[in-house]
Amino acid sequence: MEKDIVISPSLICADLCNLEKEVALLKNAGMQSLHVDIIDPHFSPSMPIGLSTVEQLHNKTDMDFNIHIMSTMNEFFIKQLIKIKPDSIIFHCETSLHIEKMLQIIKTADIKTGIALNPATAINILDYVIKDCDYILLMLINPGYADGKGEEMVPYALEKIRDCKSFIKRRHSNAKIIVDGRVSMKLIPDLIDAGAEVLVAGSKSVFRKENTFVENYREIKQLINEHFNFTGGNCDEL
């Protein structure tokens, strides 16, 4: 079984005082995709980085920037981010009154787009817009609470990924499934089996402090190779 899996390290798990250096290390380790969260305090208690930081960093690396907006002001952030020209912009349906309009603003700018769903949000909310989406991002934890010691992946995570995969197939969509939240070495095989194609890698995988980025990334690729006979051909391209 051959799978094309993207490992996308989460920028907010990096050393925020040394972002340029951290991103260079991630790139040198072999990763090409960078998951960038834009969070406002109305959506989540966490607000790690701002637009100016993302713009400056984008000018210092050729890694793919894949933006995940977690905000109550989707249109504002979408229009500001379009100026930066990231590779993709994903926003939450829970905070958007005009989902179709937001998708079209992004697509008109020739940027890939998608919709993020909080853990308890039903997939069928995407019924009429799924064909406009390049990505569906499934939050497997409640956004902004990842620093909580007791915060674990929701118990229905794998079921929701499988349901999303079936939903996409039934509607003849080409959308890829991104999973975000407590993506650990132990669970990577199960997540991919369920249908995940892009793994947002954080403190339980790429950013494990006991190893370097190179060692962690090598272990992830080896794990995928062993479990899925993965060739690694498209691992770094979102």
C-alpha positions as CSV (number, residue, x, y, z in Angstrom):
1,M,0.0,0.0,0.0
2,E,1.5,3.3,-1.1
3,K,0.5,6.5,0.5
4,D,1.5,10.1,-0.2
5,I,1.6,11.7,3.2
6,V,2.7,15.3,4.0
7,I,4.3,16.1,7.4
8,S,3.6,19.8,8.2
9,P,5.3,21.0,11.3
10,S,3.2,23.5,13.4
11,L,5.0,26.9,13.7
12,I,3.5,27.6,17.1
13,C,5.4,24.6,18.5
14,A,8.7,26.2,17.4
15,D,11.0,28.4,19.5
16,L,9.1,31.7,19.0
17,C,12.1,33.7,19.9
18,N,14.2,32.1,17.1
19,L,11.7,31.5,14.4
20,E,14.0,32.1,11.4
21,K,16.5,29.6,12.7
22,E,13.9,27.0,13.6
23,V,12.3,27.2,10.2
24,A,15.7,26.8,8.5
25,L,16.3,23.7,10.7
26,L,12.9,22.2,9.7
27,K,13.7,22.8,6.0
28,N,17.2,21.3,6.4
29,A,15.6,18.2,8.0
30,G,13.7,17.6,4.8
31,M,10.3,19.2,5.5
32,Q,8.8,21.5,2.9
33,S,5.3,22.4,4.3
34,L,4.8,24.7,7.3
35,H,1.5,24.9,9.2
36,V,0.9,28.4,10.4
37,D,-1.8,29.2,12.9
38,I,-3.3,32.7,13.0
39,I,-5.3,32.9,16.2
40,D,-7.3,35.7,17.8
41,P,-8.2,35.8,21.5
42,H,-11.9,35.7,20.8
43,F,-11.6,32.3,19.1
44,S,-9.1,30.8,21.4
45,P,-7.1,31.7,24.6
46,S,-3.9,31.4,22.6
47,M,-2.6,34.1,20.3
48,P,1.1,33.2,19.5
49,I,2.1,35.1,16.3
50,G,0.8,38.0,14.2
51,L,0.6,38.9,10.5
52,S,3.8,40.9,10.5
53,T,5.7,37.9,11.8
54,V,4.3,35.6,9.2
55,E,5.0,38.1,6.4
56,Q,8.6,38.6,7.5
57,L,9.2,34.9,7.9
58,H,7.6,34.1,4.5
59,N,10.2,36.3,2.9
60,K,13.0,34.4,4.5
61,T,12.2,30.8,3.4
62,D,10.9,28.9,0.5
63,M,8.9,26.5,2.6
64,D,5.2,26.2,1.7
65,F,3.1,28.3,4.1
66,N,-0.3,26.8,4.9
67,I,-2.3,29.1,6.9
68,H,-5.0,28.0,9.4
69,I,-7.1,31.0,10.6
70,M,-8.7,30.6,14.0
71,S,-10.6,33.9,14.3
72,T,-14.0,35.6,14.5
73,M,-12.7,38.0,11.8
74,N,-12.2,35.6,8.8
75,E,-12.6,38.2,6.0
76,F,-10.1,40.6,7.6
77,F,-7.4,38.0,8.0
78,I,-8.1,36.4,4.6
79,K,-7.6,39.7,2.8
80,Q,-4.5,40.5,4.8
81,L,-3.0,37.1,4.2
82,I,-3.7,37.2,0.4
83,K,-1.1,40.0,0.3
84,I,1.5,37.6,1.7
85,K,0.6,35.0,-0.9
86,P,0.8,31.8,1.2
87,D,0.3,28.4,-0.5
88,S,-3.1,27.8,1.2
89,I,-5.5,29.6,3.5
90,I,-8.0,27.6,5.6
91,F,-10.6,29.1,7.9
92,H,-13.2,27.9,10.4
93,C,-16.8,27.5,9.3
94,E,-18.0,28.0,12.9
95,T,-17.0,31.7,12.7
96,S,-18.0,32.5,9.1
97,L,-21.4,33.7,8.1
98,H,-20.6,33.6,4.4
99,I,-18.5,30.4,3.9
100,E,-18.9,30.4,0.1
101,K,-17.9,34.0,-0.2
102,M,-14.7,33.5,1.8
103,L,-13.8,30.5,-0.3
104,Q,-14.2,32.5,-3.5
105,I,-12.1,35.4,-2.2
106,I,-9.2,33.0,-1.6
107,K,-9.7,31.1,-4.9
108,T,-9.8,34.3,-6.9
109,A,-6.4,35.2,-5.5
110,D,-5.1,31.8,-6.9
111,I,-4.5,30.4,-3.5
112,K,-5.6,26.9,-2.4
113,T,-8.3,27.0,0.2
114,G,-10.2,24.9,2.6
115,I,-12.4,24.8,5.7
116,A,-11.5,23.8,9.3
117,L,-13.9,22.0,11.6
118,N,-13.8,21.9,15.4
119,P,-14.0,18.5,16.9
120,A,-17.8,18.5,17.5
121,T,-18.8,20.2,14.2
122,A,-20.6,17.8,11.9
123,I,-19.0,17.2,8.5
124,N,-22.3,17.6,6.6
125,I,-22.1,21.4,7.1
126,L,-19.8,21.2,4.1
127,D,-22.5,19.7,1.8
128,Y,-22.8,22.5,-0.6
129,V,-19.1,23.8,-0.6
130,I,-17.0,20.6,-0.6
131,K,-16.2,20.8,-4.3
132,D,-14.7,24.3,-3.7
133,C,-12.3,23.0,-1.1
134,D,-8.8,21.9,-1.6
135,Y,-8.5,20.8,2.0
136,I,-10.7,19.9,5.0
137,L,-8.9,20.4,8.3
138,L,-10.2,18.3,11.2
139,M,-9.3,19.6,14.6
140,L,-8.7,16.6,16.9
141,I,-8.5,18.7,20.0
142,N,-10.3,21.9,21.0
143,P,-8.3,24.8,19.5
144,G,-6.1,26.7,21.9
145,Y,-6.1,24.2,24.7
146,A,-3.1,22.1,23.6
147,D,-1.1,23.3,26.5
148,G,-3.4,21.6,29.0
149,K,-1.8,18.5,30.5
150,G,-5.1,16.6,30.3
151,E,-6.0,17.6,26.8
152,E,-6.0,14.6,24.6
153,M,-7.3,13.8,21.1
154,V,-11.1,13.5,21.1
155,P,-12.2,9.9,21.4
156,Y,-14.1,10.0,18.1
157,A,-11.2,11.4,16.1
158,L,-10.6,8.3,14.0
159,E,-14.3,7.8,13.3
160,K,-14.6,11.5,12.2
161,I,-11.7,11.1,9.8
162,R,-13.2,8.0,8.3
163,D,-16.6,9.7,8.0
164,C,-14.9,12.7,6.3
165,K,-13.1,10.4,3.8
166,S,-16.4,8.8,2.9
167,F,-18.1,12.2,2.6
168,I,-15.4,13.4,0.2
169,K,-15.7,10.3,-2.0
170,R,-19.4,10.4,-2.1
171,R,-19.4,13.9,-3.4
172,H,-16.6,13.3,-5.9
173,S,-14.3,15.9,-4.3
174,N,-10.5,16.0,-4.5
175,A,-10.2,17.7,-1.1
176,K,-7.4,16.3,1.1
177,I,-7.8,15.7,4.8
178,I,-5.6,17.6,7.2
179,V,-5.5,16.5,10.9
180,D,-4.4,18.8,13.6
181,G,-4.0,18.1,17.3
182,R,-2.0,15.6,19.4
183,V,-0.6,13.8,16.3
184,S,1.7,11.4,18.0
185,M,4.1,8.8,16.7
186,K,1.9,6.1,18.2
187,L,-1.2,7.3,16.4
188,I,0.2,8.2,13.0
189,P,-0.5,4.8,11.4
190,D,-4.1,4.8,12.7
191,L,-4.6,8.4,11.4
192,I,-3.4,7.6,8.0
193,D,-5.4,4.3,7.9
194,A,-8.5,6.4,8.7
195,G,-7.9,8.7,5.7
196,A,-5.6,11.6,6.9
197,E,-3.2,12.9,4.2
198,V,-1.6,15.9,5.8
199,L,-0.4,15.5,9.4
200,V,0.2,18.7,11.4
201,A,3.2,17.8,13.5
202,G,3.7,19.3,16.9
203,S,5.1,18.5,20.4
204,K,4.4,14.8,20.1
205,S,6.2,14.2,16.9
206,V,8.5,16.6,15.0
207,F,9.0,18.9,18.1
208,R,9.8,16.1,20.6
209,K,12.6,17.7,22.7
210,E,14.6,14.5,23.2
211,N,15.6,14.4,19.5
212,T,16.6,16.8,16.8
213,F,14.2,17.7,13.9
214,V,16.2,15.5,11.6
215,E,15.9,12.5,14.0
216,N,12.2,13.1,14.6
217,Y,11.4,13.5,10.9
218,R,13.4,10.4,10.0
219,E,11.6,8.4,12.6
220,I,8.2,9.5,11.2
221,K,9.1,8.6,7.7
222,Q,10.5,5.2,8.8
223,L,7.2,4.6,10.7
224,I,5.2,5.4,7.6
225,N,7.5,3.2,5.4
226,E,7.2,0.2,7.7
227,H,3.4,0.4,8.1
228,F,2.4,1.4,4.6
229,N,5.3,0.6,2.4
230,F,5.5,4.3,1.7
231,T,8.1,5.3,-0.9
232,G,8.4,8.9,0.3
233,G,8.1,10.4,-3.2
234,N,5.7,13.2,-2.4
235,C,6.3,13.5,1.3
236,D,7.3,17.2,1.2
237,E,4.8,18.6,-1.1
238,L,1.4,19.8,0.0
